[in-house]
Amino acid sequence: MDSVPKPLRWIGPSRKELKAFPAPVRREIGQALFAAQCGEEYPSVKALQGFGGRSILEIVATATDGAFRAVYTVRFHGVIYVLHAFQKKSMKGIATPLREIGLIRQRLAAAERDYGGGRY
C-alpha cells in the first residue's frame, strides 16, 4: 500500500457520468478508486478486455437499476486517470459495447496527452 494516495484525474465528463449513478454504486466505485490510489486492487475490479494486460481496469458494480462500470488506468506513474463511467444497458453477455470501447480509447489518448504535457 502506498503511503500517500495517488491523485485522481478525470478525463472528459467521467466525473459527471459517475455522479449520475445511484448512491450505493457511487460509494462502491469510490471505494475501488481509493484502493487504486493507494496501490491496491478492489475485489470488483477486473482487466478490461482488448487493451492488453492490466493497465486499463474496469470496476463492476451492480444495483437494482442495472449494471454500472467505471474504467480507469494505472498506466502512468504517480496518477490514476478515470476514463469513463457508464451504465451497461444489456444484461446479455459480458462484453463491453463497441461504442464504449471507442470512447475509452479516445479518453485514454487524452490521458496520454495530459500526462505527456508534464502535469505529472
Phi and psi in degrees as a GROMACS rama.xvg file:
@    title "Ramachandran Plot"
@    xaxis  label "Phi"
@    yaxis  label "Psi"
@TYPE xy
-72.1075  143.97  ASP-2
-73.859  -32.9867  SER-3
-117.529  122.265  VAL-4
-60.2626  140.587  PRO-5
-69.4904  148.9  LYS-6
-71.1011  152.562  PRO-7
-98.746  137.016  LEU-8
-120.125  132.448  ARG-9
-101.891  125.15  TRP-10
-98.4157  133.211  ILE-11
57.94  -144.264  GLY-12
-89.2413  25.6238  PRO-13
-59.6787  -37.0484  SER-14
-68.4796  -41.6413  ARG-15
-63.9688  -39.6019  LYS-16
-60.6509  -44.9124  GLU-17
-64.7847  -39.681  LEU-18
-65.0611  -17.906  LYS-19
-82.5792  -7.88344  ALA-20
-76.4512  158.649  PHE-21
-59.931  150.112  PRO-22
-53.3172  -45.8976  ALA-23
-62.5906  -33.7249  PRO-24
-69.97  -44.5283  VAL-25
-57.8625  -42.044  ARG-26
-63.1354  -46.4006  ARG-27
-63.3263  -44.1414  GLU-28
-65.6674  -39.1047  ILE-29
-61.5079  -40.6863  GLY-30
-65.3285  -40.1303  GLN-31
-65.7319  -40.1956  ALA-32
-66.9314  -38.8933  LEU-33
-64.0844  -40.4423  PHE-34
-59.0541  -42.6562  ALA-35
-62.1598  -40.7826  ALA-36
-60.8267  -30.3003  GLN-37
-92.184  7.41121  CYS-38
82.8439  16.733  GLY-39
-112.222  170.077  GLU-40
-123.632  120.522  GLU-41
-70.051  150.13  TYR-42
-58.3213  -27.7709  PRO-43
-88.4538  13.7589  SER-44
-100.348  138.802  VAL-45
-142.483  160.075  LYS-46
-68.5929  137.969  ALA-47
-80.9087  123.381  LEU-48
-64.0793  145.616  GLN-49
92.7752  2.37048  GLY-50
-116.582  3.34272  PHE-51
64.0807  97.4393  GLY-52
96.4956  -161.337  GLY-53
-116.533  32.2376  ARG-54
-93.597  -17.7515  SER-55
-113.971  115.893  ILE-56
-118.593  151.687  LEU-57
-122.956  128.934  GLU-58
-93.7473  126.961  ILE-59
-106.978  121.026  VAL-60
-132.654  137.803  ALA-61
-122.436  150.964  THR-62
-147.902  176.895  ALA-63
-62.197  -24.5758  THR-64
-78.1188  -11.4906  ASP-65
134.068  -159.868  GLY-66
-103.199  136.455  ALA-67
-126.095  149.501  PHE-68
-136.277  145.911  ARG-69
-132.752  136.842  ALA-70
-118.99  132.918  VAL-71
-139.962  167.562  TYR-72
-126.993  142.724  THR-73
-111.503  18.4776  VAL-74
-64.9508  -28.8059  ARG-75
-103.95  135.146  PHE-76
-63.9315  127.316  HIS-77
84.5128  3.99694  GLY-78
-152.662  146.314  VAL-79
-109.422  125.318  ILE-80
-103.369  123.342  TYR-81
-90.1687  119.128  VAL-82
-95.0016  -36.3072  LEU-83
-165.012  149.838  HIS-84
-139.123  131.839  ALA-85
-155.177  160.256  PHE-86
-96.1601  128.832  GLN-87
-79.2749  117.118  LYS-88
-73.9989  -43.8952  LYS-89
-89.8108  131.477  SER-90
-90.6897  -4.22844  MET-91
-87.2339  129.339  LYS-92
74.6751  164.012  GLY-93
-109.078  -5.62632  ILE-94
-67.4399  140.73  ALA-95
-76.5663  131.395  THR-96
-56.6  145.479  PRO-97
-58.9894  -35.6054  LEU-98
-58.8014  -42.896  ARG-99
-68.8449  -39.6515  GLU-100
-60.7087  -43.2306  ILE-101
-61.1463  -42.09  GLY-102
-64.9853  -40.9646  LEU-103
-62.5673  -41.502  ILE-104
-62.7489  -41.2359  ARG-105
-62.9403  -44.0034  GLN-106
-72.4121  -30.4915  ARG-107
-63.824  -40.419  LEU-108
-62.513  -39.0155  ALA-109
-65.2558  -38.7289  ALA-110
-64.85  -39.9625  ALA-111
-61.9502  -41.4459  GLU-112
-65.2486  -42.3114  ARG-113
-62.7355  -47.4753  ASP-114
-66.43  -41.5506  TYR-115
-68.0933  -18.4607  GLY-116
-75.9529  2.80297  GLY-117
86.9929  11.7985  GLY-118
-72.2445  -26.1934  ARG-119
